[in-house]
Amino acid sequence: MENFEKDILAVMVIAPYLQKATALRGVKRYVGGNQFRHAFATFAILIDYHYMDAVLLKASVIHDLIEDVKCTSYDEIRSIDRDGQQVLELVLEVTRRKPETKEDFLKRILFEGSDSAKVLKIADRISNLTDLHPDIFDKEYIKNMIADTKKWVIPMAEKVNQDMLFELQDLLRRRESNMKLSSVIWPMKRNE
């Protein structure tokens, strides 16, 4: 982390969002742990890619809150701080709506989502793929996750971040290799 990044983070008001995210402690994940830790992983991935946008980082720690904690209040998020409304808007962009299929949800983010929504979804998917282990998930679930990532999330990364694209391709290649799902070899060359 560069000094200027540390300085940005030092003045960022994120603690109230972290406190809000603690509601995710009770939401278990198939891989073990809980959604609270997944939120931190998503946050860490964004930091790793040098994203210092306050709205994006705040949204990352509560990105699953509306889907996973049904009593979440939009007004409480709006009133957290001066970024609350923008954070809520970004969280809603990456929240699957009631009538949406998973494919419609990912398609909406790809074609209608802001760059921030795409970046957040990519970081979320990197976290999910990192936790995708064949001894925990059934083969069909893994196939579907890989297919969704190729069809919808890879194009998001092509639009917004080549380094994240490279990591997604590497994760997919490794997951396919682990599962022997496909003979597809992902290119390991960075598009710079």
C-alpha positions, 0 to 999 in steps of 0.5 A, spaced: 500 500 500 502 506 498 502 512 503 497 516 499 492 510 499 494 509 507 492 517 508 486 516 504 484 510 508 486 513 515 480 519 514 475 514 511 469 513 515 468 506 515 467 503 522 459 504 522 459 500 515 463 495 519 458 495 524 452 494 520 456 488 516 456 485 523 449 483 522 452 478 516 455 474 522 449 469 523 449 468 515 453 461 514 457 460 508 457 453 505 465 453 505 464 455 513 465 461 516 460 467 515 458 472 510 461 477 514 468 474 513 466 474 505 464 481 506 471 483 509 474 478 503 471 483 498 473 489 501 481 486 501 480 484 494 478 491 492 484 494 497 489 489 493 487 492 487 488 499 489 481 501 489 480 507 494 474 510 493 470 511 499 463 509 496 466 503 493 469 500 499 463 502 504 459 498 499 463 492 499 462 491 506 455 491 506 454 488 499 450 482 501 446 485 507 440 487 503 439 480 500 442 476 506 439 480 512 431 481 510 430 486 516 435 491 513 433 498 513 435 503 507 434 509 511 439 506 516 444 505 511 442 512 508 443 516 514 450 512 516 454 518 513 454 523 507 456 517 503 450 513 505 445 514 499 451 513 494 453 507 498 445 504 498 445 506 491 451 501 489 449 496 494 442 496 490 445 495 484 449 489 486 443 486 489 439 481 486 432 483 485 426 479 487 423 477 480 430 476 477 434 470 475 441 469 476 442 470 469 438 476 469 441 479 475 448 478 472 446 481 465 443 487 468 450 489 472 454 487 465 450 492 461 446 497 465 451 497 471 456 502 473 463 501 473 463 501 480 458 496 480 462 491 475 468 492 480 464 490 486 461 484 483 468 482 480 471 482 487 465 479 490 466 473 484 474 473 486 472 471 493 467 466 491 471 463 486 477 463 491 472 459 496 469 454 491 472 447 493 470 441 490 470 437 496 464 442 499 460 444 493 457 439 488 460 438 481 453 442 478 454 448 482 461 449 480 460 448 473 454 453 473 459 458 477 464 457 472 459 458 466 456 464 469 463 467 470 465 466 463 459 469 460 457 475 465 463 476 469 469 476 465 466 481 460 465 485 466 472 485 467 474 486 460 471 493 461 473 495 467 480 492 470 485 488 466 488 485 472 482 483 475 480 479 469 487 476 469 486 473 476 479 471 474 481 467 468 487 464 473 481 462 478 477 459 472 483 455 469 485 452 476 477 450 478 476 447 471 483 443 472 481 441 479 474 439 477 477 436 470 470 440 467 473 443 461 479 442 456 479 450 455 486 453 457 485 460 459 490 465 456 495 467 461 497 473 458 495 480 460 492 485 456 496 491 457 
